[in-house]
């Protein structure tokens, strides 16, 4: 067995759960955010965003306490750098997107309750209209950046699975064999 076909170390089940749960929520929220005029559902969009924020805090804590498995030795340096930069950019966006959305609704004129799936209300951030406007502008821009990075991440995973066949995707996919 050569280095390219050797099974790669896998992420823990907890890390996989965080990854796939947050991934699904981010994708749903991108769709709602982009097509909100046609779909409505902004209260669900907000609740999902707050859920992503809470889960990301848990995911970051888990990652600090549990180092991810190393990339295979044959992984080129440029690919390692690109993977690390993309992952950290995604982590940053999983925090920045909900925070800028929270800023936007906190500094906006509409003061409907910020509710988490109707179960309880969350307080608005103590900010003014200027911060709300910044939140609005940043949220929209970061949303498009998130979409681009998600597409890049999916394309890279498919490249590893379908073209390189190097087991990288199997590290995070619970159903795939090594």
GIFENVEN-V221357 format. One record per run of one state. SS is the DSSP state (H for helix, E for strand, - for the rest). FROM is the first residue (numbers start at 1). TO is the last residue. If there is no record, write none. Layout:
((SS/FROM/TO) (SS/FROM/TO))
This chain:
((-/1/12) (H/13/34) (-/35/35) (H/36/39) (-/40/41) (H/42/65) (-/66/76) (H/77/106) (-/107/113) (E/114/116) (-/117/119) (E/120/122) (-/123/128) (H/129/164) (-/165/168) (H/169/171) (-/172/178))
